[in-house]
Amino acid sequence: MRIVVIEDDAVVAETLTLYLERAGFSVTAAADGPMVALTIEDDGAGVPDAALPRLFDKFYRVPGSRGGSRSGLGVGLAAVRGLLEATGG
């Protein structure tokens, strides 16, 4: 399955800029031949090196990250990975 979104570049850029300014992270894009390389950075504490190999595992949560109102189920990155793999990314 391939998903193609056609949109006005200026609208996409403005929407992303407004959203990202409020979200606390940034995204940069660079052409890489026919592909686009995205770099996503945030101002969070980061992920310990020991947790990196399991970061995309379903239901995995970094030890010590379970507190506060922003805790999740550990499925977000696994879902993103599945979507990217399914679309050839």
C-alpha positions in Angstrom: 0.0 0.0 0.0 1.3 3.4 -0.9 -0.1 6.6 0.5 0.4 9.8 -1.6 -0.6 13.2 -0.2 -0.6 16.2 -2.5 -0.7 19.5 -0.8 0.4 23.1 -1.2 4.0 23.3 0.1 3.3 26.6 1.8 0.3 25.3 3.7 2.2 22.2 4.8 5.2 24.3 6.0 2.9 26.7 7.9 0.9 23.9 9.5 4.0 22.0 10.6 5.7 25.2 11.9 2.7 26.2 14.0 2.3 22.7 15.4 6.0 22.1 16.1 6.5 25.4 17.9 3.8 24.3 20.4 5.0 20.7 20.7 8.6 21.2 21.9 10.3 19.5 19.0 11.6 20.4 15.5 11.7 18.6 12.2 14.1 19.4 9.4 14.0 17.9 5.9 16.7 17.5 3.3 16.5 16.1 -0.2 18.3 12.8 -0.7 17.9 11.9 -4.3 14.3 11.0 -5.0 13.7 10.7 -1.2 13.5 13.1 1.7 15.5 12.6 4.9 13.7 13.8 8.0 15.5 14.7 11.2 13.3 15.0 14.3 14.7 16.5 17.5 13.1 17.4 20.8 14.1 19.0 24.1 13.4 16.0 26.2 15.7 14.1 28.5 16.6 11.6 25.9 16.7 7.8 25.9 19.4 5.9 27.7 21.7 4.0 25.4 20.7 0.7 27.1 17.1 1.2 26.0 17.8 2.0 22.3 17.8 -1.7 21.1 14.2 -2.2 22.4 12.8 1.3 21.7 10.6 0.1 18.8 9.4 -3.1 20.5 5.6 -3.2 21.1 4.7 -2.2 24.7 8.3 -1.4 25.6 8.6 1.6 27.9 11.9 3.0 29.0 12.5 2.2 32.7 11.8 5.2 34.9 9.6 6.9 32.3 6.2 5.8 33.7 5.4 8.8 35.8 3.4 11.9 35.1 0.5 12.6 32.8 2.6 11.9 29.6 3.1 8.2 30.2 1.9 5.9 27.4 1.3 2.3 26.5 4.5 1.8 24.5 2.9 1.3 21.2 3.5 4.5 19.3 7.0 3.9 18.0 6.1 0.3 17.2 3.1 1.5 15.2 5.2 4.1 13.3 7.8 1.4 12.5 5.1 -0.9 11.2 3.6 1.8 9.0 7.0 2.8 7.5 7.9 -0.8 6.8 4.5 -1.5 5.2 4.9 1.5 2.9 8.5 0.7 1.9 10.0 3.4 4.1 
